[in-house]
Amino acid sequence: MQGMLSRRALLRASLGTSAGLAGILLARQAPVLAQERELKLLTWSHFVPSSDEELQRQLEEFGKMAGIKVRMDRVAHLQLPAVLASEVQGQKGHDITIAGGGNPHLYADHLVVLDDLHDKIGRSGGGWTNLELGKGPDNHYHAIPWYFISFPIAIRTDLVAEIGEDLPDTWEDVHRIGKKLKAKGHPVGIQLAHSADSNHILRGIIWSWGGKLVEADGKTVAINSKETVEAYKFIKALYEDCMEPEVLAWDDRNNNVCLNSGKCSMILNPISAYNSARKDNALIPGTNIPIHIVINHIMPPKGAGRAAHVGGTQRHWYLEVLAGAGLGQAVPRVPLPEGAAGAVHHGEPGLQPAAATCLCHASHLRLQSQVLLCALHWLVHARSGLAGATHGGHAGGVGSLHHSRHGGRVCHGQAEC
Amino acid sequence: MASRAATMAVGVGVKAKTPGWRIRQAIVTYTALIPYVAFALFPLYLMLVTSLKTKQEINDPFSSPFWVTGITLENYKYLAERTPFFDHWLVNTLIVAVLATTISVVIGILAAYALARLRFRGVETFGIAVFITYLVPTSLLFLPLMEVINQIDKIIPVRDTIWSLVITYPTFLIPFVTWLLMGYFRTVPFEVEECAYIDGCTRLRALVRIVLPMALPGIVCAVLFAFTLCWNEFLYSLVFIQDQLQKTLSVGVFTELIRGDIYFWGSLMAACITGTLPIIVVYAFFMDYYVSGLTAGAIK
């Protein structure tokens, strides 16, 4: 009988357990000991995997520095809208999330105002080149511009040299060179389909011809213009003379495949094509020469007036800080059409955020890192209680702990950020 | 006449068993069958071939997409070493599929039996309601279900764990299983069940001892379908779980091997092939039951 549970002991244990469970159920909250505080960041699966590894490293470094648990989650970029929608609906999710495009407009009510953080980063980084990016409809910052992915032309320099041409400066050059290269079996590969990149590219070309989607007020539709028509005439000529019908059915990946397989002579894309060609050691067909060594990137050419960056505002990524009850704050509220029309003209100052430009440049990577660390710091220190609220609403959450330790001040200077 | 007919019948039978006849029959049968089999297996074949190619060969426009010249296991190695495919995603998917299927089939059997056998007011309406429930798309349900998960999460931490899927998958599996088994239970003769009652069985005992063994093909069919639905499910898994190590196969592969506009084709195909194997094994074991379950009631 020794070691067996007596009926009395069993009753006592059952009562105790039931009371404990009832308490938890009534409180609708897990016991304090079971609540693990952590800072969660949601981002996309970057097309350069080492970028995610570096981001993870930075986050962990911050976690050690701040003495908190951190976690970085990734989803494929096409699935971000579903995840953000569910977190907004549930009012629970990540503390900081990445976002782009029109998300700030959609989720403005769920984003925390980031004016102080925007100001701090701007001052420590030498000022912002565009003060509109990240603002919401209430004229407050709801997102922090993080980085900008360029949309240059990736072009086969060896093929251009073979026909005795120089790299194109204008879209007319692209048309002339593309026509010659198509005749040699190397068409231009610009997707004219329903993909995201397709829209970025076409918008850039329209801007290059002086067209715009809306007027400066951000509301009046202005796409129906002579400039837009001229731009589309050029696109039609480019398609007929330099491209093949397959571009009408492409998605975002096909141009990469076309360039790296040796078929296409040029595409408009971020550096993902080049990077994957280098990583996969793709060869020029019929040779042992790696194709990435003959791929060069040039900035978007000029149209009938100016050069427009095809990436545009849509390609800015923002850091969002999730509101206390849920998802985040970080999505910027850039007036999409007008912001795009104005913000992306390559070469025009003040249109790209100072701390967030091309991913592939080392100095920009440093800036990116500073923005992230500053945002994390701000979240934990200045927005004390936020993390705790997000993860169970406990007053003694991560934020509060650090609030007491640091007096709730915002980070000062680059070193601290 | 009768004698002549018998002779002809014997003659035909003898002729039919000759080796030449067998060969001709085989040629006709397989000639008709091969195109269908090739059509059905082509995606699997292409996945297998691509998963065994090097990255260079995949990128080479002059190499045949239908054949592999230099077999490599680098894509499988990438899955094993650079992703939590085998040690987490596969295991998570298996646990979720087994648990959700078990829960759904048990509840579905009880519900289907009640709707098929019991007579009460509104039974037909209940049956239709179950079916309509199944028709509601997951793309509409995931938002309210997120709210449900969050409420449960306040009491028991299920968010970002596979348990959120074990809880939510039955919401679409139970209606499906119930509807499938309702039809099957109706094909089981009630007289047999009555005999059990006469012999002293309770309704539950009759269900377990009499009805379920007779409905086994239908139940296996329901299990297979439910398991497959769990295995392939994407949206709930995507929105309820973001923790890399808690993800299921479908979402994990999507997250890790599709990066922006870069697709890791070799590893993607390797993941697809590997992820398909458990389903193939399950179907292979239960194929006979599956076929008889599907054709129940087709002939009387």
Chai-1 contact restraints between the chains, C-beta under 6 A:
chainA,res_idxA,chainB,res_idxB,connection_type,confidence,min_distance_angstrom,max_distance_angstrom,comment,restraint_id
A,L25,B,I155,contact,1.0,0.0,6.0,A-B,restraint_1
A,R28,B,K154,contact,1.0,0.0,6.0,A-B,restraint_2
A,S45,B,T255,contact,1.0,0.0,6.0,A-B,restraint_3
A,S45,B,R259,contact,1.0,0.0,6.0,A-B,restraint_4
A,F47,B,R259,contact,1.0,0.0,6.0,A-B,restraint_5
A,F47,B,G260,contact,1.0,0.0,6.0,A-B,restraint_6
A,F47,B,I262,contact,1.0,0.0,6.0,A-B,restraint_7
A,D73,B,Q242,contact,1.0,0.0,6.0,A-B,restraint_8
A,R74,B,T255,contact,1.0,0.0,6.0,A-B,restraint_9
A,V75,B,T255,contact,1.0,0.0,6.0,A-B,restraint_10
A,A76,B,F254,contact,1.0,0.0,6.0,A-B,restraint_11
A,A76,B,T255,contact,1.0,0.0,6.0,A-B,restraint_12
A,A76,B,I258,contact,1.0,0.0,6.0,A-B,restraint_13
A,H77,B,G260,contact,1.0,0.0,6.0,A-B,restraint_14
A,Q79,B,L238,contact,1.0,0.0,6.0,A-B,restraint_15
A,A82,B,V239,contact,1.0,0.0,6.0,A-B,restraint_16
A,V83,B,V239,contact,1.0,0.0,6.0,A-B,restraint_17
A,S86,B,M146,contact,1.0,0.0,6.0,A-B,restraint_18
A,S86,B,V239,contact,1.0,0.0,6.0,A-B,restraint_19
A,Q89,B,L143,contact,1.0,0.0,6.0,A-B,restraint_20
A,Q89,B,M146,contact,1.0,0.0,6.0,A-B,restraint_21
A,G90,B,M146,contact,1.0,0.0,6.0,A-B,restraint_22
A,G90,B,E147,contact,1.0,0.0,6.0,A-B,restraint_23
A,G90,B,N150,contact,1.0,0.0,6.0,A-B,restraint_24
A,K92,B,N150,contact,1.0,0.0,6.0,A-B,restraint_25
A,D252,B,D261,contact,1.0,0.0,6.0,A-B,restraint_26
A,R253,B,D261,contact,1.0,0.0,6.0,A-B,restraint_27
A,R253,B,Y263,contact,1.0,0.0,6.0,A-B,restraint_28
A,N256,B,D261,contact,1.0,0.0,6.0,A-B,restraint_29
A,N260,B,N59,contact,1.0,0.0,6.0,A-B,restraint_30
A,S261,B,N59,contact,1.0,0.0,6.0,A-B,restraint_31
A,S261,B,P61,contact,1.0,0.0,6.0,A-B,restraint_32
A,K263,B,P61,contact,1.0,0.0,6.0,A-B,restraint_33
A,S272,B,G260,contact,1.0,0.0,6.0,A-B,restraint_34
A,S272,B,D261,contact,1.0,0.0,6.0,A-B,restraint_35
A,S272,B,I262,contact,1.0,0.0,6.0,A-B,restraint_36
A,S276,B,I262,contact,1.0,0.0,6.0,A-B,restraint_37
A,D280,B,K55,contact,1.0,0.0,6.0,A-B,restraint_38
A,D280,B,N59,contact,1.0,0.0,6.0,A-B,restraint_39
A,N281,B,Q56,contact,1.0,0.0,6.0,A-B,restraint_40
A,A282,B,N59,contact,1.0,0.0,6.0,A-B,restraint_41
A,P285,B,F62,contact,1.0,0.0,6.0,A-B,restraint_42
